[in-house]
Amino acid sequence: MAVPKRKTTRAVRDARRSTHKVEAPSRSVCPQCHQPKLPHRVCPECGYYDGKEIIDTE
């Protein structure tokens, strides 16, 4: 069984964990209606994606 030779210091442990943070999802602006939307998703306001109407919102 593998056993650590030395105790891991708090600095090394915390530096390793520093990348495990939770971030809010990034937002982009819809080029059609200029409302915020998630990237690579159909805009929930106007229903457009990549310049084409995908869903009818009216």
Wavefront OBJ file of the C-alpha trace (Angstrom):
o trace
v 0.000 0.000 0.000
v 1.339 3.460 -0.918
v 2.039 5.691 2.059
v 3.107 9.353 1.793
v 6.702 9.953 2.881
v 6.013 13.504 4.101
v 2.958 15.404 5.322
v 1.359 17.577 2.639
v 1.587 21.206 3.727
v -1.439 23.504 3.836
v 0.061 25.648 1.057
v 0.466 22.720 -1.322
v -2.954 21.306 -0.451
v -4.727 24.666 -0.908
v -2.850 25.450 -4.128
v -4.077 22.169 -5.576
v -7.661 22.934 -4.556
v -7.602 26.514 -5.864
v -8.907 25.443 -9.290
v -12.008 23.710 -7.868
v -14.076 26.871 -7.597
v -17.643 27.169 -8.866
v -18.408 29.946 -11.342
v -21.642 31.238 -12.763
v -22.201 30.304 -16.412
v -20.994 32.909 -18.879
v -23.540 34.877 -20.885
v -23.380 36.148 -24.434
v -25.588 38.646 -26.260
v -28.079 37.526 -28.876
v -27.292 39.262 -32.198
v -30.996 39.377 -33.123
v -32.712 40.792 -30.020
v -29.633 41.822 -27.954
v -30.805 39.935 -24.864
v -28.401 37.856 -22.733
v -28.376 34.147 -23.499
v -26.230 31.093 -22.859
v -23.622 30.523 -25.578
v -24.343 27.811 -28.201
v -28.035 27.736 -27.244
v -31.218 28.957 -28.931
v -32.192 32.400 -27.646
v -35.236 31.990 -25.360
v -36.471 35.500 -26.184
v -36.541 35.460 -30.005
v -35.958 31.771 -30.852
v -33.007 32.400 -33.193
v -29.746 30.459 -33.407
v -26.962 31.130 -35.925
v -29.118 33.666 -37.785
v -31.989 31.218 -38.336
v -35.332 31.013 -36.543
v -35.390 27.649 -34.795
v -38.456 27.939 -32.568
v -41.523 30.133 -32.963
v -41.857 32.306 -29.859
v -44.952 34.210 -30.959
l 1 2 3 4 5 6 7 8 9 10 11 12 13 14 15 16 17 18 19 20 21 22 23 24 25 26 27 28 29 30 31 32 33 34 35 36 37 38 39 40 41 42 43 44 45 46 47 48 49 50 51 52 53 54 55 56 57 58
